[in-house]
Amino acid sequence: MNYNRKDFLRLTSGLALGAVLSQWSCISAKSLTGDNHLKNFGLQLYTLRDTFEKDPLEVIKQLAGLGYKYLEGYERAKGIFWGTKNTEFKKYVDDLGMSFISSHCDTENNFEQKTEEAAAGGIKYLINSWDGPNRSIDWYKNFADHLNHCGLLCKNAGIKFAFHNHYFSFEKKEGVYPQDILMTYTDPDLVDFELDVYWVAIMKQNPEEWLAKYPNRFRLGHIKDLVKNPGADNDKNSTDLGEGSLNISSIIKSAKNNGMNYFFVEQEYCPNGTPMEAVIRDAAYMKALRF
């Protein structure tokens, strides 16, 4: 189901909003304990891809109303700025009191041009988010060289570069975790990392242990929850924050302590309703979260 402005206003007002948030109210007390909270958090826009791609600017305005302060984009045919001039996009986001922190993008084609456009558009990070399955350790060593090259181009443009994991780099190859190869063979001055805690947990790894192992390397994070009884299709095992098996508050505390600066909600699959309803509940969870 796709939402227009009328639908959004209906969802975020009065009894309708209460109905959406009532599904969220059973969050455990443990997840909300502590004295600290995140001042700002963001959304990876892929969560709302079907709606977002039809009217990007309107969706961003709606997200501002929900309390999201940071945006993370992704690239498709219309580019990083979705058909809007980069400087105009920046002004629009700035006027809403938000920041377009980062965007996933294709690093194989016209990447140097993208770094310049991103810098002028206020983006702080460009991110590579695909390594693919069934790669050898030697392939990952060569891939690290590619990441270093991308990082240098970003540095020359005045912005930063990062790599975002899926499950592939946490699946042992030749007795080694590819993620360790990437951490070791990339230059910390050129390449940061975005930790997707969901894909780490899918591989039965502990996100907090990886954060502690490589302090100040994971500067961005995807905050996602994993269902308590995962099925075979990992693309459908994510759920609303607080409804799954991950200790989100503990993970965020560890991330903050180990140098993470930007936290983005992402929910690729929404078992409890529409993506917009999930985004509303996730925003409420993040506002209430204490660690």
C-alpha positions in Angstrom: 0.0 0.0 0.0 1.3 3.5 -0.9 0.8 6.6 1.2 0.1 10.1 0.1 0.0 13.1 2.3 -3.7 12.6 3.2 -2.9 9.0 4.3 0.0 10.2 6.3 -2.0 12.8 8.2 -4.6 10.3 8.9 -2.1 7.9 10.3 -0.3 10.5 12.4 -3.2 12.1 14.1 -5.5 11.2 16.9 -7.0 7.7 17.3 -5.3 6.4 14.2 -1.8 7.1 15.5 -2.8 5.6 18.9 -3.8 2.4 17.1 -0.5 2.2 15.4 1.5 2.9 18.6 -0.5 0.5 20.7 1.2 -2.3 18.8 4.5 -0.9 20.0 3.6 -0.5 23.6 4.7 -3.9 24.7 8.4 -3.1 24.5 10.2 -4.7 27.4 11.2 -2.4 30.3 14.8 -3.6 30.0 15.1 -2.1 26.5 14.1 1.3 27.9 16.2 1.5 31.0 19.2 3.8 31.5 19.9 7.5 31.6 21.3 8.2 28.1 19.4 8.5 24.9 20.1 9.4 21.3 19.7 13.1 20.6 19.4 12.4 16.9 18.7 9.3 14.8 17.9 8.7 11.1 16.2 6.5 8.6 17.7 4.5 5.7 15.2 5.6 3.0 15.2 2.1 1.4 12.7 1.2 4.2 10.1 3.2 2.4 11.3 2.5 -1.1 7.9 2.0 -2.8 6.5 5.2 -1.4 9.7 7.2 -1.3 10.5 6.8 -5.0 7.2 8.2 -6.1 7.5 11.5 -4.1 10.9 11.8 -2.4 10.5 15.3 -1.1 7.0 14.7 0.4 8.2 11.6 2.2 11.2 13.4 3.6 8.8 16.1 5.0 6.7 13.4 6.6 9.8 11.9 8.2 10.8 15.2 9.7 7.4 15.3 11.4 8.1 12.0 13.0 11.3 13.1 14.5 13.9 11.6 12.2 16.8 14.1 11.9 19.2 12.1 9.7 18.7 10.7 6.3 20.5 8.0 4.5 19.8 7.5 0.8 20.5 4.9 -1.9 21.1 5.2 -5.6 18.8 4.1 -8.4 18.1 5.4 -11.9 17.4 9.0 -10.7 20.7 9.2 -8.9 21.6 10.0 -5.3 19.4 13.2 -5.2 16.4 11.6 -6.9 16.1 14.0 -9.8 16.5 17.1 -7.7 19.5 19.4 -8.1 22.0 18.6 -5.3 22.1 22.1 -3.9 18.3 22.4 -4.0 18.0 19.0 -2.2 20.4 20.2 0.5 18.4 23.4 1.1 15.1 21.5 1.2 16.5 19.1 3.8 18.2 21.8 5.8 15.0 23.9 6.0 13.3 20.9 7.6 16.0 20.8 10.3 17.4 17.5 9.0 20.8 16.4 7.6 21.4 14.2 4.6 24.3 12.3 6.2 25.0 9.5 3.7 24.0 7.6 0.6 24.7 4.1 -0.6 25.8 4.2 -4.2 27.4 2.4 -7.1 31.2 2.9 -6.7 32.0 1.3 -10.1 30.6 4.0 -12.4 31.3 7.8 -12.4 32.3 7.6 -8.8 34.5 10.7 -8.8 31.7 12.8 -10.2 29.4 11.4 -7.5 31.9 12.5 -4.8 31.8 16.1 -6.1 28.0 16.2 -6.3 27.7 14.7 -2.9 30.0 17.2 -1.3 28.1 20.1 -2.9 24.9 18.5 -1.7 25.9 18.4 1.9 26.4 14.6 2.1 29.1 13.5 4.6 29.5 9.9 3.5 29.2 7.8 0.3 28.9 4.1 1.1 29.6 0.9 -0.8 27.0 -1.7 0.3 27.6 -4.8 -1.9 30.4 -7.4 -1.8 28.3 -10.4 -3.0 28.3 -14.0 -1.9 30.9 -16.7 -2.6 34.0 -14.6 -2.7 37.5 -15.8 -1.9 39.8 -14.2 0.7 42.0 -13.0 -2.2 39.0 -11.3 -3.7 38.4 -9.5 -0.4 42.0 -8.3 -0.3 41.6 -6.8 -3.8 38.2 -5.4 -2.8 39.9 -3.6 0.1 42.1 -1.9 -2.4 39.0 -0.7 -4.3 37.6 0.6 -1.0 40.8 2.5 -0.3 40.7 4.0 -3.8 37.1 5.1 -3.3 38.1 6.5 0.1 40.8 8.6 -1.4 38.5 10.1 -4.0 36.0 11.0 -1.3 38.8 12.5 0.8 39.9 14.6 -2.2 36.3 15.9 -2.5 36.1 16.8 1.2 33.8 14.0 2.3 34.1 10.5 3.8 33.7 6.9 2.6 32.4 3.7 4.2 31.5 0.1 3.6 28.2 -1.4 4.7 28.1 -5.2 5.4 25.5 -7.8 4.6 26.0 -11.3 5.8 28.7 -12.2 3.3 31.6 -10.7 5.1 30.7 -12.5 8.4 30.7 -15.9 6.8 34.1 -17.6 7.2 36.1 -18.3 4.1 39.3 -20.4 4.3 39.0 -20.2 8.1 38.9 -16.4 8.1 36.1 -13.8 8.4 36.2 -11.6 5.3 35.2 -8.7 7.6 38.6 -9.0 9.4 40.3 -8.8 6.0 38.5 -5.6 5.1 39.2 -4.1 8.5 42.9 -5.0 8.2 43.6 -4.1 4.6 41.7 -0.8 4.5 43.3 2.5 5.5 41.5 3.9 8.6 42.2 7.4 7.3 40.3 6.6 4.1 37.6 3.9 4.9 35.1 3.8 7.7 32.5 1.1 8.2 28.7 1.0 8.7 27.7 -1.9 10.9 24.4 -3.5 10.0 23.6 -5.3 13.3 20.9 -7.4 11.7 23.2 -9.2 9.2 25.8 -9.7 11.9 23.3 -11.4 14.1 22.0 -13.5 11.2 25.4 -15.1 11.1 25.2 -15.7 14.9 27.9 -13.1 15.5 27.7 -10.6 18.4 27.6 -7.0 17.1 29.0 -5.7 20.4 32.1 -7.9 20.2 32.8 -6.6 16.7 32.4 -3.0 17.9 34.8 -3.6 20.7 37.3 -5.4 18.4 37.5 -2.4 16.1 36.9 0.8 18.0 36.4 3.9 16.0 36.1 2.0 12.7 32.3 1.6 12.7 31.2 5.2 12.5 27.7 4.5 11.2 25.1 1.8 12.0 21.9 0.3 10.8 19.6 -0.4 13.7 17.4 -3.3 12.9 15.7 -6.1 14.9 15.7 -9.8 14.2 12.6 -11.9 14.8 12.8 -14.2 17.8 12.2 -17.3 15.6 13.9 -16.7 12.2 12.7 -18.5 9.2 14.7 -19.7 6.2 14.3 -16.4 4.2 16.6 -13.8 5.9 15.1 -11.1 3.8 11.9 -11.5 5.8 13.3 -11.9 9.3 13.5 -8.3 10.3 10.8 -6.8 12.5 9.8 -3.6 14.4 12.4 -2.4 16.8 11.7 -3.8 20.3 9.7 -6.8 18.9 12.7 -9.0 18.1 15.6 -10.8 19.7 18.3 -8.1 19.7 19.1 -6.0 22.8 19.0 -2.7 20.9 19.8 -0.5 23.9 22.9 -2.5 24.8 24.1 -2.5 21.1 23.7 1.3 20.9 25.5 1.8 24.1 28.4 -0.3 22.9 28.4 1.5 19.6 28.5 4.9 21.2 31.3 3.8 23.5 33.3 2.6 20.5 33.0 5.7 18.3 29.7 5.3 16.3 28.3 8.7 15.3 25.3 8.0 13.2 22.4 5.6 13.8 19.9 4.8 11.0 16.7 2.8 11.5 16.2 0.3 8.7 13.4 -2.2 8.3 13.5 -4.2 5.0 10.5 -6.3 5.9 7.5 -5.2 7.9 5.5 -8.1 9.3 3.1 -5.9 11.4 1.6 -3.7 8.7 2.8 -1.2 6.1 6.4 0.2 5.9 5.0 3.7 6.9 3.3 2.2 10.0 6.6 0.5 10.9 8.5 3.7 10.5 6.1 5.5 12.8 6.5 2.8 15.5 10.3 2.7 15.0 10.5 6.5 15.5 8.6 6.2 18.8 10.9 3.4 19.9 14.0 5.4 19.2 12.7 8.4 21.0 11.9 6.4 24.1 15.1 4.3 24.1 17.4 4.7 27.0 20.8 3.0 27.5 
